[in-house]
């Protein structure tokens, strides 16, 4: 009973998303503490060294988890297009754009039935997002550009709701991307304005 009270006391000091290093600041035997808390269902292990304080706070959204895992990071591509109401298709992959070099399919995380994928971007292209509810989300224009940059096309382009897109801003942002992205945007703008 005393051990259980001690565990709960320590959990109250940890935020909803935390790393093993955070637990090491509270207990000399962090590995054992974390292992026992996971077995008791008090915390959830996302991947090696990263945890959710689920007993006290529940499970945060996919966006918060994705941005927490590879900071600095923001959510983009199809997930952001759906978030902004531009794409009505419900994605099963949440793309996290990061400056971290530890990316690729082997680093994907499965969380709440969603695949969180991490894609590295050059520092010069790390812009165009805002802070919303404890995570960063690409603007509609940046989400379009990132989708073209990574996927080479926009999926289901004819089904997009483009009335929320600022095409002047999109064009300005596109100038910072490689020419292939700019050309695709110019063709899309021409088609949408006809």
C-alpha positions, 0 to 999 in steps of 0.5 A: 500500500505504501509503495502504491502511494509512493508510485502515485505521488511520483506520477503526479510530478510527471506531465502527461507526456514524459521521457525516462530522463524525467523519471530519473530526476524523481527516483534513483531506480527509474527503470524499475519504477517505469517497468512496474508502472507500465505493468500496473497500467498506470503509464503507457510506453510509446516507444523506448524512453517515451511514456504517457502518464495515462492513469492521471491524464488519459491519452493525448491526441496523435498530434501531441504525441507526434510532436513530442517524440521528435522535437522540433516538429509540426504536423503536416501533409494529409493529416493537416489537410484534413484538420483544416477541412481541405481534404474530407478523407480521413487519413490513417497516417499522421505525418510529423515534419521534423529537423531530427535525423532519426526518421524513416519507416523503421521509426514509425509509431503505431498509436491509437490505430494511427501510424505516426510517420516522421519526415525530415525537412531542411531548416530552410523549409521548416516554417509555415505552422502555428501552435495549437492546443500544445502541438504545431500544425502546418497552415493549409498552404504549407500542408499542400506544399509539404504534401507535394514535396513528400508525395509528389502529388496531392491525393484526391486533388479533385475532391479538395475544398480549396476555398480556405486556401490563400493562393497568394500565400501559397505561391510565395511559400512555394518560391522557397521550395524546389522548382518541381514543387513550384511547377506543380503548384502553378499547374494546380493554381491554373486548374483551380482558377479556370 
